[in-house]
Amino acid sequence: MEHEVHVPVSVERVRAVLADPARVARAVPGLQQEAGADPVAGRLKLRIGGTTITYRGTASVSAREDGTYLFEGEATEARGSGSAKFALTLALRDSEDGTTLAFGGTGSADGRAADLTAEAVSAAVTRLLNRFAENLGAQGEVPEAEVPEVAEDAPASVFETEIPPPSLDPLADDLDAPSEPLAEAAHARRTMIGRSAEEVDHAPPRGRYAPVPPPQSVTAGTTLRWAAPAAALVVASVIVAGRVLRKRRF
């Protein structure tokens, strides 16, 4: 098969990406690399028509003397006994606003892929090459950059910064106020915990803002009300005592 893709980067940058196997692996769409394996190795899931096949294998890229690149790879089905092999050549052509990547080569597969139509397989391969070429161009647009060093005093300046109190705290509006009103307000907030909203809304104010109860005064009516029964009791006692004395004389 033959297929061409255009990318908006120079030929030199594309060659720089192809010279680094790790960057080539990052350009393979959907490749799940395995720890400890070669850079271009792992699992690759392909959508062919209405079927999804996951392959597990390795691939390699090498530069030729004529300036082209050779891609070779083989894989087996992760769930099944099928296998696939491919050999592709890649030629880079300089253009006015970028690079043209020309793919050509052959491939073979058995197992589940052999039961699919040639049109479906060709469409899946074309879609894979398009995304691979676009990722190569993206890798070339952003060269490998070094991680910037962090100044030693940067963490200290972050953690030593004074954090202002939250704006929702009612005690943070006036930090220069006397300590006594603050303590009373804190006590009032603690005593409100666990009470219903209706109780809180109708609770009387406390502390220095509590209302002063009116002084209790004793009126003359109250004194007479208690003095009249006492006087009646005294008079009744005198009458009873007088009758007892008269009976004893006779």
C-alpha positions as CSV (number, residue, x, y, z in Angstrom):
1,M,0.0,0.0,0.0
2,E,1.0,3.6,-0.4
3,H,-0.1,6.6,1.5
4,E,1.0,10.3,2.0
5,V,0.5,12.7,4.9
6,H,1.6,16.3,5.1
7,V,2.7,17.9,8.4
8,P,3.6,21.6,9.0
9,V,7.1,21.1,10.3
10,S,10.5,21.0,8.6
11,V,12.2,17.8,7.5
12,E,15.0,18.3,10.0
13,R,12.7,18.3,12.9
14,V,10.9,15.2,11.7
15,R,14.2,13.4,11.3
16,A,15.2,14.4,14.9
17,V,12.0,12.7,16.1
18,L,12.6,9.6,14.1
19,A,16.1,9.3,15.6
20,D,14.7,9.0,19.1
21,P,12.9,5.7,19.7
22,A,11.1,7.1,22.8
23,R,9.6,9.9,20.8
24,V,8.6,7.5,18.1
25,A,6.8,5.4,20.7
26,R,4.9,8.5,21.9
27,A,3.8,9.2,18.4
28,V,2.1,5.7,17.9
29,P,-1.6,6.4,18.7
30,G,-3.0,4.3,21.5
31,L,0.3,2.4,22.3
32,Q,0.4,1.2,25.9
33,Q,4.1,0.7,26.7
34,E,5.2,-2.1,29.0
35,A,7.7,-1.5,31.7
36,G,11.2,-2.8,31.0
37,A,10.5,-3.5,27.4
38,D,11.9,-1.8,24.2
39,P,10.6,1.8,23.6
40,V,8.3,0.8,20.7
41,A,6.7,-2.2,22.4
42,G,3.5,-2.9,24.2
43,R,-0.2,-3.2,23.5
44,L,-2.0,-1.6,20.6
45,K,-5.8,-1.6,20.2
46,L,-7.1,-1.3,16.6
47,R,-10.7,-0.6,15.5
48,I,-11.3,-2.4,12.3
49,G,-14.9,-1.9,11.0
50,G,-17.1,-2.9,13.9
51,T,-14.5,-5.1,15.6
52,T,-11.8,-4.1,18.1
53,I,-8.6,-6.2,18.1
54,T,-5.8,-5.7,20.7
55,Y,-2.3,-6.7,19.6
56,R,0.8,-7.2,21.7
57,G,4.2,-6.9,20.1
58,T,7.3,-4.8,19.2
59,A,8.4,-2.6,16.3
60,S,11.7,-1.0,15.2
61,V,12.7,2.0,13.1
62,S,16.0,2.3,11.3
63,A,17.5,4.9,9.0
64,R,18.7,3.9,5.5
65,E,21.5,5.3,3.5
66,D,19.2,6.8,0.9
67,G,17.5,8.9,3.6
68,T,14.4,6.8,4.0
69,Y,13.3,4.9,7.1
70,L,12.3,1.3,7.6
71,F,9.6,0.3,10.1
72,E,9.3,-3.4,10.9
73,G,7.1,-5.0,13.5
74,E,5.2,-8.2,14.6
75,A,2.5,-8.8,17.1
76,T,0.1,-11.4,18.3
77,E,-3.5,-11.0,19.5
78,A,-3.9,-10.4,23.2
79,R,-7.0,-12.6,23.2
80,G,-6.7,-15.1,20.5
81,S,-4.1,-17.0,18.4
82,G,-3.9,-14.6,15.5
83,S,-0.7,-12.7,14.5
84,A,0.3,-9.8,12.3
85,K,3.5,-8.6,10.6
86,F,4.3,-5.4,8.6
87,A,7.3,-3.7,6.9
88,L,6.9,-0.1,5.9
89,T,9.2,2.4,4.3
90,L,9.0,6.1,5.0
91,A,10.3,8.8,2.7
92,L,10.4,12.5,3.7
93,R,10.0,15.2,1.1
94,D,10.5,18.9,1.7
95,S,7.6,21.2,0.8
96,E,7.0,24.9,1.0
97,D,5.1,24.9,4.3
98,G,6.3,21.6,5.9
99,T,7.1,18.0,5.1
100,T,5.3,15.2,3.2
101,L,5.6,11.8,4.7
102,A,5.2,9.0,2.0
103,F,4.5,5.5,3.4
104,G,4.8,2.3,1.4
105,G,5.0,-1.3,2.3
106,T,3.3,-4.6,2.9
107,G,1.6,-6.4,5.8
108,S,-0.1,-9.7,6.6
109,A,-2.4,-10.9,9.3
110,D,-4.3,-14.0,10.3
111,G,-6.8,-14.8,13.0
112,R,-9.6,-12.4,13.6
113,A,-8.3,-9.8,11.1
114,A,-8.4,-12.4,8.3
115,D,-12.2,-12.6,8.6
116,L,-12.6,-8.9,7.9
117,T,-13.0,-7.2,4.6
118,A,-10.0,-5.7,2.8
119,E,-11.7,-2.3,2.7
120,A,-12.1,-2.3,6.5
121,V,-8.5,-3.3,7.1
122,S,-7.2,-0.7,4.6
123,A,-9.3,2.1,6.2
124,A,-8.0,1.1,9.7
125,V,-4.4,1.2,8.5
126,T,-4.9,4.5,6.8
127,R,-6.4,6.1,9.9
128,L,-3.5,4.7,12.0
129,L,-0.9,6.2,9.6
130,N,-2.6,9.6,9.5
131,R,-2.6,9.9,13.3
132,F,1.0,8.6,13.5
133,A,2.2,11.2,11.0
134,E,0.3,14.0,12.8
135,N,1.9,12.9,16.1
136,L,5.3,12.9,14.6
137,G,4.7,16.5,13.4
138,A,3.5,17.5,16.9
139,Q,6.7,16.0,18.4
140,G,8.7,18.0,16.0
141,E,6.9,21.3,16.7
142,V,7.8,21.0,20.4
143,P,11.4,19.9,20.8
144,E,12.5,18.1,24.0
145,A,12.7,20.8,26.6
146,E,14.6,20.7,29.9
147,V,12.7,20.9,33.1
148,P,13.2,24.4,34.6
149,E,15.0,24.5,37.9
150,V,13.1,25.6,40.9
151,A,14.8,28.3,43.1
152,E,15.7,27.1,46.6
153,D,14.0,29.9,48.3
154,A,10.8,29.5,46.3
155,P,9.1,26.9,48.7
156,A,10.1,29.0,51.7
157,S,8.5,32.1,50.2
158,V,5.3,30.2,49.6
159,F,5.0,28.6,53.0
160,E,6.1,31.7,54.9
161,T,3.5,34.0,53.4
162,E,1.0,35.2,55.9
163,I,-2.5,34.0,55.0
164,P,-5.3,36.5,55.8
165,P,-8.4,35.3,57.7
166,P,-11.4,34.2,55.6
167,S,-13.8,36.9,54.7
168,L,-16.8,34.9,56.0
169,D,-15.5,34.9,59.6
170,P,-17.5,37.5,61.6
171,L,-14.5,38.0,63.9
172,A,-12.1,38.9,61.1
173,D,-13.7,42.3,60.3
174,D,-12.1,44.2,63.2
175,L,-8.8,42.7,64.4
176,D,-8.1,45.8,66.6
177,A,-11.3,45.5,68.6
178,P,-11.0,44.8,72.4
179,S,-10.7,41.1,73.4
180,E,-13.7,41.1,75.7
181,P,-16.4,41.5,72.9
182,L,-14.6,38.9,70.9
183,A,-14.7,36.5,73.8
184,E,-18.4,37.2,74.4
185,A,-19.2,36.6,70.7
186,A,-17.2,33.4,70.6
187,H,-19.1,32.2,73.7
188,A,-22.4,33.1,72.1
189,R,-21.5,31.1,69.0
190,R,-20.6,28.1,71.1
191,T,-23.8,28.2,73.0
192,M,-25.8,28.3,69.8
193,I,-24.4,25.0,68.5
194,G,-27.0,22.3,68.5
195,R,-30.0,24.6,68.8
196,S,-32.7,24.9,66.2
197,A,-32.8,27.8,63.8
198,E,-36.1,29.0,65.4
199,E,-34.4,29.0,68.9
200,V,-31.4,30.9,67.5
201,D,-33.5,33.5,65.8
202,H,-35.6,34.2,68.9
203,A,-32.8,33.8,71.5
204,P,-32.3,36.9,73.6
205,P,-29.0,38.6,73.2
206,R,-26.3,37.9,75.8
207,G,-23.3,39.6,77.3
208,R,-22.9,43.3,77.2
209,Y,-25.8,43.6,74.7
210,A,-28.4,41.8,76.9
211,P,-31.3,44.0,78.0
212,V,-31.3,45.2,81.6
213,P,-34.4,44.0,83.5
214,P,-36.5,46.8,85.1
215,P,-36.1,47.2,88.9
216,Q,-38.7,45.5,91.0
217,S,-40.6,48.0,93.2
218,V,-42.8,47.1,96.2
219,T,-46.0,49.1,96.2
220,A,-48.3,50.1,99.1
221,G,-51.0,47.8,97.8
222,T,-48.8,44.8,98.1
223,T,-48.0,45.7,101.8
224,L,-51.7,46.1,102.7
225,R,-52.6,42.9,100.9
226,W,-50.3,41.0,103.3
227,A,-51.0,43.1,106.4
228,A,-54.8,42.7,106.5
229,P,-54.8,38.9,106.9
230,A,-52.1,39.2,109.6
231,A,-54.1,41.7,111.6
232,A,-57.3,39.6,111.4
233,L,-55.3,36.6,112.7
234,V,-54.1,38.7,115.7
235,V,-57.6,39.9,116.6
236,A,-59.0,36.3,116.4
237,S,-56.3,35.1,118.7
238,V,-57.1,37.8,121.3
239,I,-60.8,37.0,121.3
240,V,-60.1,33.3,121.8
241,A,-57.7,34.0,124.7
242,G,-60.3,36.2,126.4
243,R,-63.0,33.6,126.3
244,V,-60.7,31.0,127.8
245,L,-59.8,33.2,130.7
246,R,-63.5,34.0,131.5
247,K,-64.4,30.3,131.7
248,R,-61.6,29.6,134.2
249,R,-62.8,32.4,136.6
250,F,-66.2,30.8,136.9
